[in-house]
Amino acid sequence: MQNTIKRLREIKQEIKDLVSEASDMLHTQGRGLTYQRANSYWIPHILIALDEDHEFCGRSMHSLEDSIAELEDLIVSEDDDEDFFDDEDFEKEDNQG
């Protein structure tokens, strides 16, 4: 699961880098209106969907970072479950069942 979380964070950063590259290209090569439209519509939609680290107003109902946090919570809860039960508890259940 740690590898999944690490890879999702890498993907998130790659998406941010690519959006930034596209934005820069539109800003330097396109007409001003083309860049303004992109910066008003699809650029914020993508960045807001990734996490809360952006310059735009608003937030996603459920971002990629929220999904990553849920996976991290699963790891913590699995660790807590392991701490809660010890091997003797499972041996008792096996003998009774």
Residue pairs with C-beta under 8 A, 6 or more apart in sequence:
1 71
1 74
1 75
2 75
4 71
5 68
5 71
5 72
5 75
8 64
8 67
8 68
8 71
9 68
11 64
12 50
12 51
12 64
12 65
12 68
15 46
15 50
16 47
16 50
19 43
19 46
19 47
22 38
22 43
23 35
23 38
23 39
23 43
26 34
26 35
26 38
27 35
44 54
44 56
44 58
47 54
47 56
48 54
48 56
48 58
48 59
48 60
48 63
49 60
49 63
49 64
50 60
50 63
50 64
50 65
51 63
51 64
51 65
52 59
52 63
52 65
60 66
